Amino acid sequence: MKKAIISGERTAQLINTTDPEPKDNWVVIKNTVTPMCTEYKSFLSGHRSEYLGHESVGEVVEIDQKGSVSVGDRVVVMPQYSCGLCALCSSGDFIHCQENIDPTNYTSTTEGSATYAQYMIKPSWLLPKIPEGMSDEMASLALCGLGPSFGAFDRMQVDAFDTVLITGAGPVGLGGVINAGYRGARVIVVESIPYRAEKALALGAEAVVDPFADDCREQIHELTHGAGIDKALDCSGAPKAQRLCIDSLRRRGEMAFVGAGGQTLEVTDWTDMIMKGLTIHGSWHYNLNRVAAIFQVIQNSPVVDQLISHRFAMSEIQAAFEQSASRDSAKILLDPWA
């Protein structure tokens, strides 16, 4: 099979490698759509990687034993290799599993874990079936396009009575605009890149505020008539943006972190947590029992198709990474077979 790798700074290419094989309830999927996510960071830094990606959609083509999926099923390939047995997995919170399985050790092969590839392997219980009539491209949005913000909004119970602040309008933040709008919430976005600011407005945001504006906080204050934000979602991973969320929240407000930046955010016990009474959530993805609900968003949102901004053949992987790294994009989809 062919797969894409990052071989150097701003350099990506296709290579040939061996096909994975099924084992026990781990099945082989023929990837038909591979969404791009944060892999562009390795592309820019030159960090060599031969196992790219964590989200895909495809068709089950080979099984070892009878299980929850059959050959021919179209499936969404959820991230991680969660154990499927612990209390977290049993409750649907697979993304927080502490007993993740190493696919290389389990299958005794180095291939099969990359999604930037024509084939991969996955435990069958992490493969929700795609509803009839839904295209593979649209089903791919049930992963990182809509998934992180959907899970965070579930945690915060976002609804039509809320004003939601979203900091960072990359693909995940733009997915948040769609999810918040679908729930009836009013949406304010903080973003400096013109392409993403315009896309956020097109998807239903009421206003976009430039984080570098001297009066950024004041603009948010005025947009809420001094009341403050009800719920906030940081998709940037930047401490300044996270701090802006905290400062913009009303008393007893809530926020969730889904953007990873690796830097330290200072939260004060008295001013933030006690006096304002804030609730701060860490969130990554959605509970697997809610997959039917996220499919409902995909089926019924009038703007969800606009989250897909570019499509590339995987043979054009260099150009695809250049586009992703430019940040003038929403969700980019790869076709592993073109």
Disulfide bonds with the S-S distance in Angstrom:
none
